[in-house]
């Protein structure tokens, strides 16, 4: 068939190139797992197909020529040419591109999300390390863009860390939805051969199958959920980066030399551009949700390109933006420094005026009256207008006293901050351990595929022990990305 040049340019060629660059290993994994399952069922030539797929995947896939429409048919054509049509045809028994494509798509996205979660953990680790290094360093925080109350740098950063922890949980939840295998669903009604779909999912390192076979090929919510989690992450990072830019504006946060740029005209400029670029990437995450929602909106609940093939490029771009935002924010924290004196430049008696109200109330003055007295004593909170001794007021309104009185759960008191730091570190360790286990499961599945049908039973019996050993041996190690 000769495809129209416009269709080849904007659809077939573009999709083929993307699949050739990003999806080929996942197509071979899915086809190999499926051939192994057919071999277990005694389908003729299926075992030969397993061997043929293993050999073929070591060879480069041809570039797009227009002779075949997609990567699957390119693989099928080569199997037919070099191993014969019966071997090639064996892997198509009960297989549809519907379940095959969605399996490859989900496996690809799963691996990208696992890598991104590693980037996320590294940022959280750096955030806690910077907070611990600056424990007790005071600063003035704002509400409604005006100086409000004192806090400490570690208390502020622990608040950011808590927000990012929830974003991490949302991304993990999106992965839980994504981490399900469509293989064996066939076109939509289910496979005519008695394939074990749970076994297929295990062979490919998924947590399990997508249960309903129509849902397996028709749902696009896994993409929506992932885009939503990334949008939430982008929002949180953007808010943090906006704060850092505000601190950089007055010199309280000095960006490292390797992350700043000068001006082509003004020699005095040293611009904290790393924060701006990180915020650009964060903004792209927020905007991506609209694209994914549009691809799913008003589409019937059937297999369609809108919510299958159509989501891959936008999601790939979003995952790239998420990596950039996380990594740029991380290096900005690692390579820059806070200036303690400038963090406190907005400290004034007015910032501690609420403490004067509290002092009067503790002395028996009604709250409303105390509030009016302090307002009338501004600016400077003059003690003669409050009816208290100057020394007493100064001691009560000291930063040390302010912090010491706030030892509630999550407060800025020294003990409360130390306890919050310990809990945050514990949660980080638990999240790292869980990620190691997820990665171990995928690695084990790939080892099963490499060993073939003869090694599956023995390996499956050792699965739990092997995974636990990997978790225990690697939970403190930094795994390379991807």
C-alpha positions as a Markdown table, in Angstrom:
| # | Residue | x | y | z |
|---|---|---|---|---|
| 1 | Unk | 0.0 | 0.0 | 0.0 |
| 2 | Unk | 1.3 | 3.4 | -0.9 |
| 3 | Unk | 0.5 | 5.9 | 2.0 |
| 4 | Unk | -0.3 | 9.5 | 1.2 |
| 5 | Unk | 2.7 | 11.7 | 1.7 |
| 6 | Unk | 0.9 | 14.0 | 4.2 |
| 7 | Unk | -0.3 | 11.0 | 6.2 |
| 8 | Unk | 3.2 | 9.5 | 6.2 |
| 9 | Unk | 4.7 | 12.8 | 7.3 |
| 10 | Unk | 2.5 | 13.7 | 10.2 |
| 11 | Unk | 1.3 | 10.3 | 11.4 |
| 12 | Unk | 3.1 | 7.1 | 10.3 |
| 13 | Unk | 6.6 | 8.5 | 10.0 |
| 14 | Unk | 6.4 | 10.5 | 13.2 |
| 15 | Unk | 5.0 | 7.6 | 15.3 |
| 16 | Unk | 7.4 | 5.1 | 13.8 |
| 17 | Unk | 10.4 | 7.3 | 14.7 |
| 18 | Unk | 9.2 | 7.8 | 18.2 |
| 19 | Unk | 8.6 | 4.1 | 18.7 |
| 20 | Unk | 11.9 | 3.2 | 17.2 |
| 21 | Unk | 13.7 | 5.6 | 19.5 |
| 22 | Unk | 11.7 | 4.9 | 22.8 |
| 23 | Unk | 9.5 | 1.8 | 22.5 |
| 24 | Unk | 11.3 | -1.0 | 20.7 |
| 25 | Unk | 12.7 | -2.8 | 23.8 |
| 26 | Unk | 9.2 | -2.7 | 25.3 |
| 27 | Unk | 7.7 | -4.2 | 22.2 |
| 28 | Unk | 10.2 | -7.0 | 22.2 |
| 29 | Unk | 9.6 | -7.6 | 25.9 |
| 30 | Unk | 5.9 | -7.9 | 25.4 |
| 31 | Unk | 6.2 | -10.1 | 22.3 |
| 32 | Unk | 8.7 | -12.4 | 24.0 |
| 33 | Unk | 6.5 | -12.7 | 27.1 |
| 34 | Unk | 3.5 | -13.5 | 24.9 |
| 35 | Unk | 5.5 | -16.1 | 22.8 |
| 36 | Unk | 6.7 | -17.7 | 26.0 |
| 37 | Unk | 3.1 | -18.0 | 27.2 |
| 38 | Unk | 1.9 | -19.5 | 23.9 |
| 39 | Unk | 4.8 | -21.9 | 24.1 |
| 40 | Unk | 3.7 | -23.0 | 27.6 |
| 41 | Unk | 0.2 | -23.6 | 26.0 |
| 42 | Unk | 1.8 | -25.8 | 23.4 |
| 43 | Unk | 1.1 | -23.5 | 20.4 |
| 44 | Unk | 3.2 | -24.8 | 17.4 |
| 45 | Unk | 6.3 | -22.8 | 16.6 |
| 46 | Unk | 5.9 | -20.5 | 19.6 |
| 47 | Unk | 9.1 | -21.7 | 21.2 |
| 48 | Unk | 11.0 | -21.0 | 18.0 |
| 49 | Unk | 9.4 | -17.5 | 18.0 |
| 50 | Unk | 10.9 | -16.8 | 21.4 |
| 51 | Unk | 14.4 | -17.6 | 20.2 |
| 52 | Unk | 13.8 | -15.6 | 17.0 |
| 53 | Unk | 12.6 | -12.6 | 19.0 |
| 54 | Unk | 15.7 | -12.8 | 21.2 |
| 55 | Unk | 18.0 | -12.8 | 18.2 |
| 56 | Unk | 16.1 | -10.1 | 16.3 |
| 57 | Unk | 16.1 | -7.6 | 19.2 |
| 58 | Unk | 19.9 | -7.5 | 19.0 |
| 59 | Unk | 19.7 | -6.1 | 15.5 |
| 60 | Unk | 18.9 | -2.5 | 14.6 |
| 61 | Unk | 15.3 | -1.9 | 13.5 |
| 62 | Unk | 15.0 | -0.5 | 10.0 |
| 63 | Unk | 14.2 | 3.2 | 9.6 |
| 64 | Unk | 10.8 | 4.2 | 8.4 |
| 65 | Unk | 10.3 | 3.7 | 4.6 |
| 66 | Unk | 6.6 | 3.5 | 4.3 |
| 67 | Unk | 6.5 | -0.1 | 3.4 |
| 68 | Unk | 5.1 | -1.0 | 6.8 |
| 69 | Unk | 2.9 | 1.2 | 9.0 |
| 70 | Unk | 4.4 | 0.7 | 12.5 |
| 71 | Unk | 7.1 | -0.9 | 14.6 |
| 72 | Unk | 5.0 | -4.1 | 15.2 |
| 73 | Unk | 4.6 | -4.8 | 11.5 |
| 74 | Unk | 8.3 | -4.1 | 11.0 |
| 75 | Unk | 9.2 | -6.7 | 13.6 |
| 76 | Unk | 6.7 | -9.1 | 12.1 |
| 77 | Unk | 8.1 | -8.6 | 8.5 |
| 78 | Unk | 11.6 | -9.4 | 9.7 |
| 79 | Unk | 10.4 | -12.5 | 11.5 |
| 80 | Unk | 8.6 | -13.6 | 8.4 |
| 81 | Unk | 11.6 | -13.0 | 6.1 |
| 82 | Unk | 14.3 | -14.6 | 8.2 |
| 83 | Unk | 12.4 | -17.3 | 10.3 |
| 84 | Unk | 9.4 | -18.0 | 8.1 |
| 85 | Unk | 5.7 | -17.0 | 8.2 |
| 86 | Unk | 4.8 | -19.9 | 10.5 |
| 87 | Unk | 7.2 | -18.7 | 13.2 |
| 88 | Unk | 6.1 | -15.1 | 12.7 |
| 89 | Unk | 2.4 | -16.1 | 12.7 |
| 90 | Unk | 2.8 | -18.0 | 15.9 |
| 91 | Unk | 3.1 | -14.8 | 18.0 |
| 92 | Unk | -0.1 | -13.4 | 16.4 |
| 93 | Unk | -2.3 | -16.1 | 17.7 |
| 94 | Unk | -4.9 | -14.2 | 19.8 |
| 95 | Unk | -2.7 | -11.1 | 19.8 |
| 96 | Unk | -4.0 | -7.7 | 18.8 |
| 97 | Unk | -2.0 | -4.5 | 18.4 |
| 98 | Unk | -4.6 | -3.0 | 20.8 |
| 99 | Unk | -3.3 | -4.9 | 23.8 |
| 100 | Unk | 0.3 | -5.1 | 22.5 |
| 101 | Unk | 0.6 | -1.3 | 22.0 |
| 102 | Unk | -0.9 | -0.4 | 25.3 |
| 103 | Unk | 1.4 | -2.9 | 27.1 |
| 104 | Unk | 4.5 | -1.3 | 25.5 |
| 105 | Unk | 3.2 | 2.2 | 26.2 |
| 106 | Unk | 2.6 | 1.4 | 29.9 |
| 107 | Unk | 5.9 | -0.3 | 30.3 |
| 108 | Unk | 7.7 | 2.6 | 28.8 |
| 109 | Unk | 5.9 | 5.1 | 30.9 |
| 110 | Unk | 6.4 | 3.0 | 34.0 |
| 111 | Unk | 10.1 | 2.9 | 33.5 |
| 112 | Unk | 10.2 | 6.7 | 33.0 |
| 113 | Unk | 8.2 | 7.3 | 36.2 |
| 114 | Unk | 10.4 | 5.0 | 38.2 |
| 115 | Unk | 13.4 | 7.1 | 37.0 |
| 116 | Unk | 11.6 | 10.3 | 37.9 |
| 117 | Unk | 10.8 | 9.1 | 41.4 |
| 118 | Unk | 14.5 | 8.6 | 41.9 |
| 119 | Unk | 15.1 | 12.3 | 40.8 |
| 120 | Unk | 12.3 | 13.2 | 43.2 |
| 121 | Unk | 13.9 | 11.4 | 46.1 |
| 122 | Unk | 17.2 | 13.1 | 45.5 |
| 123 | Unk | 15.6 | 16.5 | 45.6 |
| 124 | Unk | 13.8 | 15.6 | 48.9 |
| 125 | Unk | 17.1 | 14.4 | 50.3 |
| 126 | Unk | 18.9 | 17.6 | 49.4 |
| 127 | Unk | 16.1 | 19.7 | 50.8 |
| 128 | Unk | 16.3 | 18.0 | 54.2 |
| 129 | Unk | 20.1 | 18.2 | 54.2 |
| 130 | Unk | 20.0 | 22.0 | 53.5 |
| 131 | Unk | 17.3 | 22.3 | 56.2 |
| 132 | Unk | 19.4 | 20.4 | 58.7 |
| 133 | Unk | 22.5 | 22.5 | 57.9 |
| 134 | Unk | 20.5 | 25.7 | 58.5 |
| 135 | Unk | 18.7 | 24.5 | 61.6 |
| 136 | Unk | 17.7 | 27.4 | 63.8 |
| 137 | Unk | 18.6 | 30.1 | 61.3 |
| 138 | Unk | 15.9 | 32.7 | 61.8 |
| 139 | Unk | 14.0 | 34.5 | 59.0 |
| 140 | Unk | 10.9 | 36.5 | 58.5 |
| 141 | Unk | 8.1 | 34.9 | 56.6 |
| 142 | Unk | 5.4 | 36.8 | 54.8 |
| 143 | Unk | 1.6 | 36.5 | 54.5 |
| 144 | Unk | -0.2 | 38.4 | 51.8 |
| 145 | Unk | 3.2 | 39.7 | 50.5 |
| 146 | Unk | 3.9 | 41.5 | 53.8 |
| 147 | Unk | 6.2 | 40.6 | 56.7 |
| 148 | Unk | 4.2 | 38.4 | 59.1 |
| 149 | Unk | 6.0 | 36.3 | 61.7 |
| 150 | Unk | 9.5 | 35.0 | 62.4 |
| 151 | Unk | 10.3 | 31.4 | 61.6 |
| 152 | Unk | 13.5 | 29.4 | 61.0 |
| 153 | Unk | 14.9 | 28.3 | 57.6 |
| 154 | Unk | 14.7 | 24.6 | 58.5 |
| 155 | Unk | 11.0 | 25.1 | 59.6 |
| 156 | Unk | 10.2 | 26.7 | 56.3 |
| 157 | Unk | 12.1 | 24.0 | 54.3 |
| 158 | Unk | 10.4 | 21.3 | 56.3 |
| 159 | Unk | 7.1 | 22.8 | 55.2 |
| 160 | Unk | 8.2 | 22.7 | 51.6 |
| 161 | Unk | 9.3 | 19.1 | 52.1 |
| 162 | Unk | 5.9 | 18.1 | 53.5 |
| 163 | Unk | 4.2 | 19.5 | 50.4 |
| 164 | Unk | 6.6 | 17.7 | 48.1 |
| 165 | Unk | 6.1 | 14.5 | 50.0 |
| 166 | Unk | 2.4 | 14.6 | 49.1 |
| 167 | Unk | 3.3 | 15.3 | 45.5 |
| 168 | Unk | 5.6 | 12.2 | 45.7 |
| 169 | Unk | 2.6 | 10.2 | 47.0 |
| 170 | Unk | 0.4 | 11.4 | 44.2 |
| 171 | Unk | 3.0 | 10.4 | 41.7 |
| 172 | Unk | 3.3 | 7.0 | 43.3 |
| 173 | Unk | -0.5 | 6.6 | 43.2 |
| 174 | Unk | -0.4 | 7.4 | 39.5 |
| 175 | Unk | 2.2 | 4.8 | 39.0 |
| 176 | Unk | 0.0 | 2.3 | 40.8 |
| 177 | Unk | -2.7 | 2.9 | 38.2 |
| 178 | Unk | -0.2 | 2.8 | 35.3 |
| 179 | Unk | 1.5 | -0.3 | 36.6 |
| 180 | Unk | -1.1 | -2.8 | 35.2 |
| 181 | Unk | -0.6 | -5.0 | 32.1 |
| 182 | Unk | -3.1 | -5.0 | 29.2 |
| 183 | Unk | -1.5 | -8.0 | 27.5 |
| 184 | Unk | -3.9 | -10.9 | 26.8 |
| 185 | Unk | -6.9 | -8.5 | 26.4 |
| 186 | Unk | -6.6 | -8.9 | 22.6 |
| 187 | Unk | -8.7 | -6.5 | 20.6 |
| 188 | Unk | -11.1 | -5.8 | 23.5 |
| 189 | Unk | -13.1 | -8.9 | 24.3 |
| 190 | Unk | -10.3 | -11.1 | 25.6 |
| 191 | Unk | -7.9 | -13.7 | 24.2 |
| 192 | Unk | -9.4 | -16.8 | 22.4 |
| 193 | Unk | -6.5 | -18.8 | 23.8 |
| 194 | Unk | -6.3 | -19.6 | 27.6 |
| 195 | Unk | -3.3 | -17.4 | 28.3 |
| 196 | Unk | -2.6 | -16.6 | 31.9 |
| 197 | Unk | -2.8 | -12.9 | 32.1 |
| 198 | Unk | -1.4 | -12.7 | 35.6 |
| 199 | Unk | 1.6 | -14.6 | 34.4 |
| 200 | Unk | 2.1 | -12.3 | 31.4 |
| 201 | Unk | 1.9 | -9.3 | 33.8 |
| 202 | Unk | 4.6 | -10.9 | 36.1 |
| 203 | Unk | 6.8 | -11.7 | 33.1 |
| 204 | Unk | 6.8 | -8.0 | 32.2 |
| 205 | Unk | 7.3 | -6.7 | 35.8 |
| 206 | Unk | 3.9 | -5.3 | 36.2 |
| 207 | Unk | 2.0 | -5.4 | 39.5 |
| 208 | Unk | -0.8 | -7.3 | 37.8 |
| 209 | Unk | -3.1 | -7.2 | 34.8 |
| 210 | Unk | -5.8 | -4.7 | 33.9 |
| 211 | Unk | -8.7 | -6.9 | 34.8 |
| 212 | Unk | -11.4 | -6.0 | 32.3 |
| 213 | Unk | -10.3 | -6.6 | 28.8 |
| 214 | Unk | -12.2 | -3.6 | 27.4 |
| 215 | Unk | -10.8 | -1.4 | 30.1 |
| 216 | Unk | -7.3 | -2.7 | 29.2 |
| 217 | Unk | -7.4 | -1.2 | 25.7 |
| 218 | Unk | -10.0 | 1.6 | 26.1 |
| 219 | Unk | -9.1 | 3.5 | 29.3 |
| 220 | Unk | -7.0 | 6.6 | 29.2 |
| 221 | Unk | -7.2 | 7.5 | 32.8 |
| 222 | Unk | -3.7 | 6.2 | 33.6 |
| 223 | Unk | -2.4 | 9.0 | 31.4 |
| 224 | Unk | -4.8 | 11.6 | 33.0 |
| 225 | Unk | -3.8 | 10.5 | 36.5 |
| 226 | Unk | -0.1 | 10.8 | 35.6 |
| 227 | Unk | -0.5 | 14.2 | 34.0 |
| 228 | Unk | -2.5 | 15.4 | 37.1 |
| 229 | Unk | 0.2 | 14.2 | 39.5 |
| 230 | Unk | 2.8 | 16.0 | 37.4 |
| 231 | Unk | 0.7 | 19.2 | 37.3 |
| 232 | Unk | 0.5 | 19.1 | 41.1 |
| 233 | Unk | 4.3 | 18.7 | 41.3 |
| 234 | Unk | 4.8 | 21.6 | 38.9 |
| 235 | Unk | 2.5 | 23.8 | 41.1 |
| 236 | Unk | 4.4 | 23.0 | 44.3 |
| 237 | Unk | 7.9 | 23.5 | 42.7 |
| 238 | Unk | 6.8 | 26.8 | 41.1 |
| 239 | Unk | 5.7 | 28.2 | 44.5 |
| 240 | Unk | 9.0 | 27.2 | 46.1 |
| 241 | Unk | 11.0 | 28.6 | 43.2 |
| 242 | Unk | 9.0 | 31.8 | 43.4 |
| 243 | Unk | 10.1 | 32.2 | 47.1 |
| 244 | Unk | 13.7 | 31.5 | 46.2 |
| 245 | Unk | 13.6 | 34.1 | 43.5 |
| 246 | Unk | 12.2 | 36.6 | 46.0 |
| 247 | Unk | 15.0 | 35.8 | 48.4 |
| 248 | Unk | 17.5 | 36.1 | 45.5 |
| 249 | Unk | 16.1 | 39.5 | 44.6 |
| 250 | Unk | 17.4 | 40.9 | 47.9 |
| 251 | Unk | 20.5 | 38.8 | 48.1 |
| 252 | Unk | 19.3 | 36.5 | 50.8 |
| 253 | Unk | 19.8 | 33.5 | 48.4 |
| 254 | Unk | 22.9 | 33.6 | 46.3 |
| 255 | Unk | 22.8 | 31.3 | 43.3 |
| 256 | Unk | 26.1 | 29.4 | 42.6 |
| 257 | Unk | 28.4 | 30.8 | 39.9 |
| 258 | Unk | 27.7 | 27.8 | 37.6 |
| 259 | Unk | 24.0 | 28.5 | 37.7 |
| 260 | Unk | 23.9 | 32.2 | 37.2 |
| 261 | Unk | 24.3 | 34.4 | 34.1 |
| 262 | Unk | 25.4 | 37.9 | 33.6 |
| 263 | Unk | 24.0 | 40.7 | 31.3 |
| 264 | Unk | 25.2 | 41.5 | 27.8 |
| 265 | Unk | 24.9 | 45.2 | 28.7 |
| 266 | Unk | 25.0 | 45.7 | 32.5 |
| 267 | Unk | 28.2 | 44.4 | 34.0 |
| 268 | Unk | 26.9 | 44.5 | 37.6 |
| 269 | Unk | 24.2 | 41.9 | 36.9 |
| 270 | Unk | 24.4 | 38.3 | 38.2 |
| 271 | Unk | 21.0 | 36.8 | 37.4 |
| 272 | Unk | 19.7 | 33.7 | 39.2 |
| 273 | Unk | 18.4 | 32.2 | 35.9 |
| 274 | Unk | 18.5 | 28.6 | 37.1 |
| 275 | Unk | 15.5 | 29.3 | 39.2 |
| 276 | Unk | 13.7 | 30.9 | 36.3 |
| 277 | Unk | 14.4 | 28.0 | 34.0 |
| 278 | Unk | 13.3 | 25.5 | 36.7 |
| 279 | Unk | 10.0 | 27.5 | 37.0 |
| 280 | Unk | 9.5 | 27.4 | 33.2 |
| 281 | Unk | 9.7 | 23.6 | 33.3 |
| 282 | Unk | 7.4 | 23.5 | 36.3 |
| 283 | Unk | 4.9 | 25.7 | 34.4 |
| 284 | Unk | 5.0 | 23.2 | 31.5 |
| 285 | Unk | 3.9 | 20.5 | 33.9 |
| 286 | Unk | 0.9 | 22.6 | 34.9 |
| 287 | Unk | -0.1 | 23.2 | 31.3 |
| 288 | Unk | 0.2 | 19.5 | 30.3 |
| 289 | Unk | -3.0 | 18.5 | 32.1 |
| 290 | Unk | -5.1 | 20.4 | 29.7 |
| 291 | Unk | -3.6 | 18.5 | 26.7 |
| 292 | Unk | -4.2 | 15.1 | 28.3 |
| 293 | Unk | -7.8 | 16.0 | 29.3 |
| 294 | Unk | -8.5 | 17.1 | 25.8 |
| 295 | Unk | -7.2 | 13.9 | 24.3 |
| 296 | Unk | -9.6 | 11.9 | 26.6 |
| 297 | Unk | -12.6 | 14.3 | 26.5 |
| 298 | Unk | -15.6 | 13.3 | 24.4 |
| 299 | Unk | -14.0 | 10.1 | 23.1 |
| 300 | Unk | -16.1 | 6.9 | 23.2 |
| 301 | Unk | -15.0 | 4.1 | 25.6 |
| 302 | Unk | -13.3 | 2.0 | 23.0 |
| 303 | Unk | -9.8 | 1.6 | 21.6 |
| 304 | Unk | -8.9 | 4.9 | 20.0 |
| 305 | Unk | -5.6 | 6.6 | 19.1 |
| 306 | Unk | -6.8 | 9.8 | 21.0 |
| 307 | Unk | -6.2 | 8.3 | 24.4 |
| 308 | Unk | -3.6 | 5.7 | 23.5 |
| 309 | Unk | -1.0 | 6.6 | 20.8 |
| 310 | Unk | -1.9 | 10.3 | 21.2 |
| 311 | Unk | -0.9 | 10.6 | 24.8 |
| 312 | Unk | 2.7 | 9.3 | 24.4 |
| 313 | Unk | 4.4 | 12.3 | 23.1 |
| 314 | Unk | 2.8 | 14.8 | 25.5 |
| 315 | Unk | 3.5 | 12.5 | 28.4 |
| 316 | Unk | 7.1 | 12.0 | 27.3 |
| 317 | Unk | 7.5 | 15.8 | 27.1 |
| 318 | Unk | 5.9 | 16.2 | 30.5 |
| 319 | Unk | 8.2 | 13.6 | 32.1 |
| 320 | Unk | 11.2 | 15.4 | 30.5 |
| 321 | Unk | 10.1 | 18.7 | 32.0 |
| 322 | Unk | 9.5 | 17.1 | 35.4 |
| 323 | Unk | 13.1 | 15.7 | 35.3 |
| 324 | Unk | 14.5 | 19.1 | 34.4 |
| 325 | Unk | 12.4 | 20.9 | 37.1 |
| 326 | Unk | 13.5 | 18.5 | 39.8 |
| 327 | Unk | 17.1 | 18.4 | 38.9 |
| 328 | Unk | 17.5 | 22.2 | 38.4 |
| 329 | Unk | 15.8 | 22.8 | 41.7 |
| 330 | Unk | 18.1 | 20.3 | 43.4 |
| 331 | Unk | 21.4 | 21.7 | 42.0 |
| 332 | Unk | 20.1 | 25.2 | 42.8 |
| 333 | Unk | 19.9 | 24.2 | 46.5 |
| 334 | Unk | 23.2 | 22.3 | 46.4 |
| 335 | Unk | 25.2 | 25.0 | 44.7 |
| 336 | Unk | 23.8 | 28.1 | 46.3 |
| 337 | Unk | 23.8 | 29.7 | 49.7 |
| 338 | Unk | 21.5 | 31.5 | 52.1 |
| 339 | Unk | 22.7 | 34.8 | 53.7 |
| 340 | Unk | 21.4 | 34.7 | 57.3 |
| 341 | Unk | 21.7 | 38.4 | 57.9 |
| 342 | Unk | 19.5 | 39.3 | 54.9 |
| 343 | Unk | 17.0 | 36.7 | 55.8 |
| 344 | Unk | 16.2 | 38.8 | 58.9 |
| 345 | Unk | 16.4 | 42.2 | 57.3 |
| 346 | Unk | 12.6 | 42.6 | 57.6 |
| 347 | Unk | 12.6 | 41.8 | 61.4 |
| 348 | Unk | 11.1 | 44.6 | 63.4 |
| 349 | Unk | 9.0 | 45.0 | 66.6 |
| 350 | Unk | 5.9 | 45.1 | 64.4 |
| 351 | Unk | 6.6 | 41.5 | 63.2 |
| 352 | Unk | 6.4 | 40.4 | 66.8 |
| 353 | Unk | 3.4 | 42.6 | 67.7 |
| 354 | Unk | 1.2 | 39.5 | 68.3 |
| 355 | Unk | 3.5 | 38.5 | 71.1 |
| 356 | Unk | 2.8 | 41.8 | 72.9 |
| 357 | Unk | -0.9 | 41.0 | 72.6 |
| 358 | Unk | -0.3 | 37.6 | 74.1 |
| 359 | Unk | 1.7 | 39.1 | 77.0 |
| 360 | Unk | -1.1 | 41.5 | 77.9 |
| 361 | Unk | -3.7 | 38.7 | 77.7 |
| 362 | Unk | -1.6 | 36.6 | 80.0 |
| 363 | Unk | -1.6 | 39.5 | 82.4 |
| 364 | Unk | -5.4 | 39.5 | 82.5 |
| 365 | Unk | -6.1 | 42.1 | 79.8 |
| 366 | Unk | -9.1 | 41.1 | 77.7 |
| 367 | Unk | -8.1 | 40.1 | 74.2 |
| 368 | Unk | -9.9 | 42.8 | 72.3 |
| 369 | Unk | -8.5 | 45.5 | 74.6 |
| 370 | Unk | -5.0 | 44.0 | 74.3 |
| 371 | Unk | -5.3 | 44.1 | 70.6 |
| 372 | Unk | -6.3 | 47.8 | 70.6 |
| 373 | Unk | -3.5 | 48.7 | 73.0 |
| 374 | Unk | -0.9 | 47.1 | 70.8 |
| 375 | Unk | -2.3 | 48.7 | 67.6 |
| 376 | Unk | -2.1 | 52.1 | 69.4 |
| 377 | Unk | 1.5 | 51.4 | 70.5 |
| 378 | Unk | 2.7 | 51.0 | 66.9 |
| 379 | Unk | 5.1 | 51.6 | 65.3 |
| 380 | Unk | 7.7 | 50.1 | 67.5 |
| 381 | Unk | 5.4 | 48.6 | 70.1 |
| 382 | Unk | 6.2 | 51.3 | 72.7 |
| 383 | Unk | 6.0 | 49.7 | 76.2 |
| 384 | Unk | 4.9 | 53.0 | 77.9 |
| 385 | Unk | 1.6 | 52.8 | 75.9 |
| 386 | Unk | 1.1 | 49.1 | 76.9 |
| 387 | Unk | 1.6 | 49.5 | 80.6 |
| 388 | Unk | 4.4 | 47.0 | 80.9 |
| 389 | Unk | 8.1 | 47.3 | 81.8 |
| 390 | Unk | 10.5 | 47.7 | 78.9 |
| 391 | Unk | 12.8 | 44.9 | 79.9 |
| 392 | Unk | 9.9 | 42.5 | 80.3 |
| 393 | Unk | 8.5 | 43.4 | 76.9 |
| 394 | Unk | 11.9 | 43.0 | 75.2 |
| 395 | Unk | 12.5 | 39.6 | 76.8 |
| 396 | Unk | 9.0 | 38.4 | 75.9 |
| 397 | Unk | 9.3 | 39.6 | 72.3 |
| 398 | Unk | 12.8 | 38.1 | 71.7 |
| 399 | Unk | 13.2 | 35.5 | 68.9 |
| 400 | Unk | 14.4 | 32.9 | 71.4 |
| 401 | Unk | 11.2 | 33.4 | 73.5 |
| 402 | Unk | 9.0 | 33.4 | 70.4 |
| 403 | Unk | 10.5 | 30.0 | 69.2 |
| 404 | Unk | 10.5 | 28.5 | 72.7 |
| 405 | Unk | 6.8 | 29.1 | 73.2 |
| 406 | Unk | 6.0 | 27.1 | 70.0 |
| 407 | Unk | 6.8 | 23.6 | 70.8 |
| 408 | Unk | 3.5 | 22.2 | 69.4 |
| 409 | Unk | 3.5 | 19.4 | 66.8 |
| 410 | Unk | 5.0 | 20.8 | 63.6 |
| 411 | Unk | 5.8 | 24.2 | 65.3 |
| 412 | Unk | 8.9 | 26.3 | 65.1 |
| 413 | Unk | 10.2 | 25.4 | 68.5 |
| 414 | Unk | 13.7 | 23.7 | 68.6 |
| 415 | Unk | 12.4 | 20.4 | 69.9 |
| 416 | Unk | 9.4 | 20.4 | 67.5 |
| 417 | Unk | 11.7 | 21.1 | 64.6 |
| 418 | Unk | 14.1 | 18.3 | 65.5 |
| 419 | Unk | 11.3 | 15.8 | 65.9 |
| 420 | Unk | 9.8 | 16.9 | 62.5 |
| 421 | Unk | 13.2 | 16.4 | 60.9 |
| 422 | Unk | 13.5 | 12.9 | 62.3 |
| 423 | Unk | 10.1 | 12.0 | 60.9 |
| 424 | Unk | 10.8 | 13.4 | 57.5 |
| 425 | Unk | 14.0 | 11.4 | 57.3 |
| 426 | Unk | 12.2 | 8.3 | 58.3 |
| 427 | Unk | 9.6 | 8.8 | 55.6 |
| 428 | Unk | 12.3 | 9.5 | 53.0 |
| 429 | Unk | 14.0 | 6.2 | 53.9 |
| 430 | Unk | 10.7 | 4.3 | 53.6 |
| 431 | Unk | 10.0 | 5.8 | 50.2 |
| 432 | Unk | 13.5 | 5.0 | 49.0 |
| 433 | Unk | 13.1 | 1.4 | 50.2 |
| 434 | Unk | 9.8 | 1.1 | 48.4 |
| 435 | Unk | 11.3 | 2.5 | 45.1 |
| 436 | Unk | 14.1 | 0.0 | 45.3 |
| 437 | Unk | 11.6 | -2.8 | 45.6 |
| 438 | Unk | 9.6 | -1.6 | 42.6 |
| 439 | Unk | 12.8 | -1.4 | 40.5 |
| 440 | Unk | 13.9 | -4.8 | 41.7 |
| 441 | Unk | 10.6 | -6.3 | 40.5 |
| 442 | Unk | 11.1 | -4.9 | 37.0 |
| 443 | Unk | 14.7 | -6.1 | 36.9 |
| 444 | Unk | 13.7 | -9.6 | 38.0 |
| 445 | Unk | 11.1 | -9.7 | 35.2 |
| 446 | Unk | 13.6 | -8.8 | 32.6 |
| 447 | Unk | 15.9 | -11.6 | 33.9 |
| 448 | Unk | 13.1 | -14.0 | 33.5 |
| 449 | Unk | 12.5 | -13.0 | 29.9 |
| 450 | Unk | 16.2 | -13.4 | 29.2 |
| 451 | Unk | 16.3 | -16.9 | 30.6 |
| 452 | Unk | 13.3 | -18.1 | 28.6 |
| 453 | Unk | 10.5 | -20.6 | 29.4 |
| 454 | Unk | 12.9 | -23.1 | 30.9 |
| 455 | Unk | 14.1 | -20.7 | 33.6 |
| 456 | Unk | 10.7 | -19.3 | 34.6 |
| 457 | Unk | 9.5 | -21.9 | 37.1 |
| 458 | Unk | 12.8 | -21.9 | 39.1 |
| 459 | Unk | 13.1 | -18.1 | 39.1 |
| 460 | Unk | 9.5 | -17.6 | 40.1 |
| 461 | Unk | 9.9 | -19.7 | 43.1 |
| 462 | Unk | 12.9 | -17.6 | 44.3 |
| 463 | Unk | 11.2 | -14.3 | 43.4 |
| 464 | Unk | 10.2 | -13.1 | 46.9 |
| 465 | Unk | 13.6 | -13.9 | 48.4 |
| 466 | Unk | 15.5 | -12.3 | 45.5 |
| 467 | Unk | 13.5 | -9.1 | 45.7 |
| 468 | Unk | 13.9 | -8.8 | 49.4 |
| 469 | Unk | 17.6 | -9.3 | 49.1 |
| 470 | Unk | 17.9 | -6.6 | 46.5 |
| 471 | Unk | 15.9 | -4.2 | 48.7 |
| 472 | Unk | 18.1 | -4.8 | 51.7 |
| 473 | Unk | 21.3 | -4.5 | 49.7 |
| 474 | Unk | 20.3 | -1.3 | 47.8 |
| 475 | Unk | 18.1 | 0.8 | 50.0 |
| 476 | Unk | 21.0 | 3.1 | 50.9 |
| 477 | Unk | 22.5 | 3.2 | 47.4 |
| 478 | Unk | 21.9 | 5.8 | 44.7 |
| 479 | Unk | 20.7 | 4.0 | 41.6 |
| 480 | Unk | 21.6 | 5.6 | 38.3 |
| 481 | Unk | 18.8 | 7.2 | 36.4 |
| 482 | Unk | 16.9 | 5.1 | 33.9 |
